[in-house]
Each structure stands twice: as structure tokens, then as C-alpha cells.
Amino acid sequence: MAYIEDYLKEFYLGRIRTSQYDTQIATSLGSQAVMSGRALTEKQGQLAIRLLDKYKQQFLSAGFKDILEDIKSPNFKKPFRIVENKKTVFIEDNKISIKFPFDQTLVTALREISNLSTFCKPSFDGEAKLWRMELNEDSLSFVENNLIPKEFEISSEIMNLIEQIQVVRENMEDFVPILVKNHEKYEIKNSIVHNQYDDLLEAVIDSVKKSIVVFDEKISQELEEEIQKNPVVKLLTMNSNSFLINNQDHSKEQLISLIKKFNTTVAIFFEDDVTPETLVQWYESLLNSDVKPEEIAVYFRKNSDNDNGFNQLIKNLGLNKEAHDEKVKWMFLSSKYPKSLFKSGKIADICVMVDRHISTHYTTINIANNSLLHIRYANKNIASLESSYNKKRGEKIVVL
């Protein structure tokens, strides 16, 4: 007499050959019997008997004379393993633990949420045979939206947390830092900051700088009205700092009027082959947007042999200012960020790339990526090229 697991061992060692259709399951059962030592489930035991019966002639030829009797009256080394069919969610080691019988749809959902959420990153614990995720609002929302409808048994501790989140959602204005309109003034509520503002966009911009992105209904309505007047304002409502703005759909003045509300240092990067006409167009757009001449400077020069009057134009327009000039807020630059600006502490908070292709100096890229706003202002062809390039790099960019 031999144990069923002893026969399965022959599959694992390759001494009993199976058809290509049975190789994977036979090897898997053999591996479980030999390597892991885990008991078989009742279904696995039944499947093992069927495999042994199918290949009994090979076993007899290999000298296993008791195979027929052992198939008829099978003996297993260990009692059958009971599969846990309960679907449970509980907290363990300050993490949400999710246990359930295999469900491919649910496994796919767990893997997908990991790509969609920054804070909800499920991982499978092979030893405990369950999924774990961080204990935070994103993870609790996943439990609420995906596991409760599937009739999981949810621990009272987790249900209490979900109910608390629901209360906050239903009474957002009483809990979350939020920008509200009160008596014709704009103010941040539920925050240690109690600034009041007269201007809508200034209020929204200052809120965004403070990572406050929840607005009351009045402000949301007024923002929609501003977007109708100037579509570029829409970027204030998006969870990103990188934007591709099509210069055929949105004018320089529209872009400048919004940036001006940030009241900070702006770097406008030109291509190395920028023409005098382009500089004049941007200079006039700044003036038309009520930017003062003393606030504008050009901090690069072209090779005098073929500058087409570019360098002289800078002098004529009075744009040749010192790097330490504190009045300058709007800086025209080329591919490199000048060392003189670093030394004077002039680091741009907003970077605008004008018709720039993908390649540029690494220092410039670093400054742009860490700025409040990183804007590519380009035609459709360049915008499409950059969009494809950044998707490959996994960079999140919003297109306007």
C-alpha cells in the first residue's frame, strides 16, 4: 500500500509522463505533495485519483503493482485541507486585511486600484493567503464601494471608520479645509489660516498653493463663469502642475492674465533660434496685460554673428536688466537657467516653455518639474509630440 501523495511525487519528478493537457495540473499536485507538504483539498484529492486512474498503465509498467488497489481504496498522508469560504475584512497590524476564496474579478480590481490610487496599494501576503492595504481613506473607500456590495463580512472597527468618513462627506463644510464665499468675501474655512480675499482667482490660487482644493458651490459656479471668459482658468481646477496649452486655441493674453494673479516670478523659455518678432510679440502681450516694463527682462543673448538684431532689440526695449534687480518678475530665458539668477536667488515659481521641443537643459527641467506651474505653450504638433513622450515616461500632464 502507498499513499496517494507518493504517486503524485512521480508526476513531479517526471518519471510518469502525461499528455500536454495534464502536465501542469499533475506537476502542480506533485509539487504540493513533495515541496510544500500542504494537505490536499477534497477536490484536489478527487482530481488526483482521476489522474492516477488515467495513467495507471504507466504506473504498472514502472513497477507500482498496488496502484489499482490504492486507486480503489485511496489513502492520504494528511486529512483533507478545509478551504475557508468566508469573505472577511478586518484590521491587523494597523493595516486592512482582506481574505476571500479566489475571485479573479476581485483580484483584478485590487490590482487596478493600485495603479489608480497613490495611497491605496494592495499587496498579496502569500503566507497568510490574504490581501493587505494601508489603513487610509482611499482604502476604506475601496472597501465601501467594492467589498460591502459583495457581501463581505466587515469588522465593526472598519465599519465605524467608514461611517465616520460618510459623515464628513455629507457635512464637508464643517470638517474639511474649504474655500467659501461669505458676505462678498472669499475665505478659507476649517483651517488655521483665516485669510480673506476680494478677488476670486487670487483666493483660489492662494488656496491651491496651500493644497486646499475643495470649494463651496458659490465659488464653483463663479469659477465656471471665469472659465467661460478665459478657458485657461480651468487649470486651477485640475489636480496637476503640468499642462500642455495649445497656442492656437488660447492666446498669450489669456495665459498671462491668469499667471499674473499668482504674483510671483515667471520664467518664459524660448527656443535657441527664437526670432526678434517672437520676443516683441510676447513683450507686447505682457504690456497689454498691464505688466510694467520694469518687471520684464531678457537673461540670455544670441551669437552676435547671426542674431538678426536680437541683442540690439533687447537694449532698445530696455530689457537688459541685472539678475539681482528685485523689480523683475517676468524673465525671458533660453535653454539654460543662468547661474547669475541662481546666485541672486531668482528661482522661477512658474515656468512656461514656448514652442519648446522635448530636449532642454537638465537644470531647466528640474526647476520646471518642481515649480507651481509647468506649462508648455505650443502648437498642436509639438503638443502631441510632448504628450506622447510624457505618457511613455509615466508623467501626468493635463492638455488644454
Secondary structure, DSSP 8 states (H G I E B T S, - for coil): ---HHHHHHHHHHTSS---TTTHHHHHHHHHIIIII----BHHHHHHHHHHHHHTHHHHHHTT-TTHHHHHHS---SS--B------EEEEETTEEEEE-S--HHHHHHHHHHHHH-SS---EEETTTTEEEEESSHHHHHHIIIIITTTT-EE-HHHHHHHHHHHHHHHTGGGTS-EEEEETTEEEEESSS---EESSHHHHHHHHHHTT---B-HHHHHHHHHHHHH-GGGGGGGSS-SEEEEETTTS-HHHHHHHHHTT-S-EEEE--TT--HHHHHHHHHHHHHTT--GGGEEE-----GGG-TTHHHHHHHTT----TT-TT--EEEE-SS--HHHHHTT---SEEEEES--S---HHHHHHHHTSSEEEEEE-HHHHHHHHHHHHHTT---EE-
